[in-house]
Amino acid sequence: MIPLPGRPLLARPVPAGLPLPACDFIGDHLSLEDELIEHREATFFARVSGDSMTGFGIHDGDLLVVDRTPTPTDRSVVIAVVDGEFTVKQLCRLPEGILLRANGQDHGDIFVGPEQAFAIWGVVRWVIHRV
């Protein structure tokens, strides 16, 4: 991965309420790579296609930062492979098996049965989308 140079970071957080004076606005420099990637060798990016995860704030065209290092916990948003097909869903561990939960209008969940090929490729750590 090619390191990105740091970019200027405002010295103070930008309030979402009342405005603050803009004097002395440039503070340190910030590298998005340092901010978003904890395990460089185990991190990859994925582009979202579809709207099954909009309820989780993940939209069509968003960029996902995915880390393969952490063990996915119950309710983690993951990149999974089911029968050779990639999907991004919320991992739900149930007594009867694994449920990959969608959260978008007109999209169903995926119950992973014992006869299906299933793997988790990583845990989604960040979602980047245009506003």
C-alpha positions in Angstrom: 0.0 0.0 0.0 1.3 3.4 -0.9 1.3 5.7 2.1 -0.7 8.9 1.7 0.9 12.1 2.8 -0.7 13.7 5.8 -3.3 16.4 5.1 -3.9 19.6 7.2 -6.2 19.0 10.2 -8.2 21.8 11.8 -6.8 22.5 15.2 -10.2 22.3 16.8 -13.2 20.1 16.1 -15.8 21.7 13.9 -19.0 22.3 15.9 -22.2 21.1 14.5 -24.0 23.8 16.6 -22.9 27.4 17.1 -20.0 28.5 14.9 -16.5 29.3 16.4 -14.0 31.9 15.2 -11.7 30.6 12.5 -8.5 32.1 13.9 -5.6 29.7 14.2 -7.5 27.1 12.2 -4.6 24.8 11.0 -3.2 22.6 13.6 -1.4 19.3 13.0 -1.4 17.1 9.9 -3.5 13.9 9.7 -3.0 10.8 7.6 -6.2 9.0 6.7 -4.1 5.8 6.4 -2.9 6.2 10.0 -6.4 7.1 11.2 -8.4 4.4 9.4 -6.0 1.4 9.2 -4.9 -0.4 12.3 -3.5 -3.6 10.7 -1.9 -2.6 7.3 -1.1 -6.1 6.1 -4.6 -7.4 6.9 -6.7 -4.5 5.6 -8.5 -4.2 2.3 -11.1 -1.9 0.7 -14.4 -2.9 -0.8 -16.9 -0.9 -2.8 -20.6 -1.5 -1.9 -23.1 -2.4 -4.6 -26.8 -2.3 -3.6 -28.9 -1.0 -0.8 -29.4 -3.9 1.6 -27.5 -2.2 4.4 -28.8 1.4 4.3 -30.3 0.9 7.8 -26.7 0.5 9.1 -25.5 3.7 7.2 -23.9 1.7 4.4 -25.1 2.9 0.9 -24.6 1.9 -2.7 -21.2 3.2 -3.9 -19.7 3.5 -0.3 -16.1 2.5 0.3 -15.6 0.0 3.2 -12.4 -0.4 5.1 -12.2 -4.0 6.1 -9.8 -5.6 8.6 -9.2 -9.4 8.5 -7.4 -9.4 11.9 -10.2 -9.1 14.5 -12.4 -12.1 15.3 -15.9 -11.1 14.3 -18.2 -10.9 17.2 -22.0 -11.1 17.3 -23.5 -8.1 15.6 -20.3 -7.2 13.7 -20.7 -6.0 10.2 -18.7 -8.3 8.0 -17.7 -9.2 4.5 -18.8 -12.8 4.1 -18.7 -15.3 1.3 -21.7 -17.6 1.0 -21.6 -20.3 -1.7 -18.9 -18.3 -3.6 -20.8 -15.0 -3.5 -19.5 -11.9 -1.5 -21.9 -10.0 0.7 -21.7 -7.3 3.4 -24.1 -8.1 6.3 -24.4 -8.0 10.1 -23.2 -11.3 11.6 -25.7 -12.7 14.1 -24.8 -15.8 16.0 -28.0 -17.8 16.8 -28.4 -21.1 18.6 -29.4 -22.7 15.3 -26.6 -21.2 13.3 -25.4 -18.0 11.5 -27.8 -15.3 10.3 -26.4 -12.6 8.0 -28.7 -9.7 8.6 -29.6 -7.1 6.1 -31.1 -3.7 7.1 -32.6 -2.3 3.9 -36.0 -2.1 2.5 -37.1 -5.1 0.5 -34.0 -7.2 1.4 -34.1 -10.4 3.3 -31.6 -11.9 5.7 -29.5 -14.9 4.8 -29.5 -17.9 7.1 -26.4 -19.9 6.5 -27.2 -23.6 6.7 -24.6 -26.4 7.4 -24.7 -27.4 3.7 -23.5 -24.1 2.5 -19.9 -23.0 1.9 -19.3 -20.0 4.2 -16.4 -17.9 5.2 -15.9 -14.4 6.8 -13.3 -12.3 5.0 -13.1 -9.5 7.4 -14.8 -7.0 9.8 -15.9 -3.7 8.4 -14.2 -1.0 10.4 -15.1 2.1 8.5 -17.7 3.3 5.9 -16.7 6.2 3.7 -19.4 7.9 1.6 -20.0 11.1 -0.1 -22.4 13.5 1.5 
